[in-house]
Amino acid sequence: MKSFALSSEAREISKIANRALRNQGKVPCVLYGGEKQVYFSILENDLDKLVNTPSVFLVEIDFEGTTYKAILQDIQFHPLTDRIDHVDFLQIFDDKEVTMNIPINFNGSAIGVKNGGNLLIRRRTIKTRALPANLPDAIEVNIEDLKIGKTIFVGDIRDEKYTYLAQDNAVIVGVKMARGAVLDEDEDEEGTEGAEGAEAAPESAPAQ
């Protein structure tokens, strides 16, 4: 997975100090999950580059000469301005698994859509657990062979390098019959009904 480097400065722990930091264009942050919590601030502009992107990153925080590996755990925004108000980071370690929501990339054009069907995307991310070195930038799902009435499930894309915290029968994407669609020889009504059923079923909740 790609990494994102951030420079930080030590901060005082008080509401007055936090308010002063925000007035200087800095964001109060905390890192936990290690031997002790670390309190610091990061420039708001630097955090904007990390937060306002569809990509996910492992974060490398430089604090007083020590680099901590972490992931974004929680972001608080100001209720009126939507500016970043506070950020929690979770420290990670190379030998311990971590859980993150990984985006899904849909590759290719589904043959069922070319034949007039409608593409139904049920998941755009998957909660994934793995060692930091094994976490992917994105989950690649090829939909080129997806015909009308067919569906791709979480169980279809399992990978031994990481674990998806979702049930095998959770729907990722499918193609539903649309008016005027053209069925291929092996696309039958039974398959079409399967896609419609997938549309009606709610997205399976990830395992806890």
C-alpha positions in Angstrom: 0.0 0.0 0.0 1.1 3.6 -0.7 2.4 5.6 2.2 1.9 9.3 3.0 4.5 11.3 5.0 3.4 13.9 7.5 5.5 16.3 9.7 4.2 17.1 13.1 4.9 19.2 16.2 4.3 18.6 19.9 1.3 20.3 21.4 -0.2 21.2 24.7 -3.3 19.3 25.9 -5.9 22.0 26.5 -8.9 23.6 24.7 -7.2 27.0 24.7 -4.1 25.6 23.1 -6.1 23.7 20.5 -8.0 26.8 19.6 -4.7 28.7 19.2 -3.4 25.9 16.9 -6.5 26.1 14.7 -6.1 29.8 14.4 -2.6 29.2 13.1 -3.8 26.7 10.4 -2.8 23.6 12.4 -4.9 20.6 13.5 -4.7 19.0 16.9 -4.0 15.2 16.5 -3.4 12.2 18.7 -1.7 8.9 18.0 -2.7 5.9 20.1 -2.3 2.1 19.9 1.4 2.1 21.0 3.0 2.2 24.4 1.7 5.7 25.1 -0.5 8.3 23.4 1.3 10.9 21.4 -0.2 14.4 21.1 0.9 16.6 18.2 -0.3 19.1 15.6 -0.2 18.9 11.8 -0.6 21.7 9.2 -4.2 21.7 8.0 -3.1 22.0 4.3 -1.0 18.8 4.7 -4.0 16.9 6.2 -6.3 18.1 3.4 -4.1 16.3 0.9 -4.5 13.1 2.9 -8.2 13.4 3.7 -9.6 14.7 0.4 -8.6 11.8 -1.8 -10.4 8.5 -2.7 -7.1 6.6 -2.2 -6.1 5.0 1.1 -2.7 5.3 2.6 -0.5 4.1 5.4 0.7 7.3 7.2 4.2 7.9 8.3 4.2 10.6 11.0 7.5 12.3 11.8 7.4 13.4 15.4 10.5 14.7 17.2 12.9 12.5 15.1 10.8 9.4 15.4 8.7 8.0 12.5 5.4 6.3 13.5 3.5 4.2 11.1 -0.3 4.7 11.4 -3.7 4.8 9.8 -6.4 7.4 10.0 -8.9 6.3 12.7 -11.2 9.2 13.1 -11.7 12.7 11.7 -13.8 15.4 13.3 -15.0 18.3 11.2 -16.2 21.7 12.4 -20.0 21.7 12.2 -20.2 25.1 10.5 -17.1 25.4 8.4 -16.4 21.7 7.6 -12.7 22.4 8.3 -10.8 19.5 9.9 -11.1 20.0 13.7 -9.3 17.0 15.1 -7.7 13.7 13.9 -7.1 10.4 15.7 -4.4 8.1 14.3 -3.9 4.5 15.2 -0.3 3.3 15.4 0.3 0.1 13.4 3.1 -2.5 13.5 4.6 -4.6 10.7 3.8 -7.9 12.5 0.3 -7.1 13.5 -2.8 -7.2 11.2 -4.7 -4.0 10.6 -8.3 -3.4 9.3 -9.1 -0.8 6.7 -11.8 0.0 4.2 -10.2 -0.7 0.8 -11.8 0.8 -2.4 -12.9 -1.4 -5.2 -11.8 -0.7 -8.8 -14.1 -2.1 -11.5 -12.1 -3.0 -14.6 -13.5 -3.3 -18.1 -17.0 -2.9 -19.6 -19.5 -5.6 -18.7 -20.8 -7.5 -21.7 -24.3 -7.4 -20.1 -24.2 -3.6 -20.1 -23.2 -3.6 -23.8 -26.3 -5.7 -24.4 -28.5 -3.2 -22.7 -28.5 -4.3 -19.1 -28.0 -2.0 -16.1 -24.9 -2.3 -13.9 -25.7 -2.4 -10.2 -22.8 -1.6 -7.9 -23.6 -2.7 -4.3 -20.1 -2.1 -2.8 -17.5 0.4 -3.5 -15.2 -0.6 -0.5 -14.5 -3.7 1.4 -13.4 -3.9 5.0 -10.1 -5.8 4.8 -7.8 -7.2 7.4 -4.1 -8.0 6.7 -0.5 -7.3 7.7 0.4 -3.7 6.6 2.7 -5.0 3.9 -0.1 -7.1 2.3 -2.8 -4.4 2.2 -3.6 -3.5 -1.4 -4.1 0.0 -2.7 -7.4 -1.2 -4.1 -9.4 -4.4 -4.8 -9.4 -5.1 -8.6 -12.6 -6.6 -9.9 -12.8 -7.5 -13.6 -16.4 -7.1 -14.8 -15.8 -7.7 -18.6 -17.5 -11.1 -18.6 -20.4 -10.1 -16.4 -23.6 -10.9 -18.4 -27.2 -10.0 -17.9 -28.5 -11.7 -14.8 -25.1 -12.5 -13.4 -23.5 -11.2 -10.1 -20.1 -11.1 -8.5 -20.0 -11.9 -4.8 -17.4 -11.3 -2.1 -16.7 -15.0 -2.1 -15.7 -14.8 -5.8 -12.7 -12.5 -5.1 -11.2 -14.0 -1.9 -7.4 -13.6 -1.7 -5.0 -15.5 0.6 -3.0 -12.4 1.3 -5.8 -10.7 3.2 -9.2 -11.3 4.8 -12.5 -9.6 3.8 -14.7 -8.9 6.7 -17.9 -9.6 4.8 -19.9 -12.7 4.1 -19.2 -14.7 0.9 -22.7 -14.1 -0.4 -22.5 -10.3 -0.1 -23.1 -8.8 -3.5 -20.4 -6.6 -5.0 -21.8 -5.9 -8.5 -24.3 -7.4 -11.0 -26.1 -6.7 -14.2 -29.9 -6.5 -14.3 -32.1 -7.0 -17.3 -33.4 -3.7 -18.7 -36.2 -3.0 -21.3 -34.8 -3.6 -24.8 -31.8 -5.6 -23.6 -30.4 -8.3 -25.8 -29.7 -11.7 -24.2 -26.7 -13.8 -25.3 -27.4 -17.5 -26.0 -26.4 -18.5 -22.5 -28.1 -15.6 -20.7 -31.5 -17.0 -19.7 -34.4 -15.8 -17.7 -33.2 -17.8 -14.6 -30.0 -15.8 -14.6 -31.9 -12.5 -15.0 -34.1 -13.3 -12.0 -31.0 -13.9 -10.0 -29.8 -10.4 -10.8 -33.1 -8.8 -9.8 -33.0 -10.7 -6.5 -29.5 -9.4 -5.9 -30.8 -5.9 -6.4 -33.5 -6.3 -3.8 -31.3 -7.9 -1.1 -29.7 -5.5 1.3 -25.9 -5.4 1.5 -24.6 -7.9 3.9 -23.1 -6.4 7.0 -19.3 -7.0 7.5 -18.5 -9.5 10.2 -17.5 -8.1 13.6 
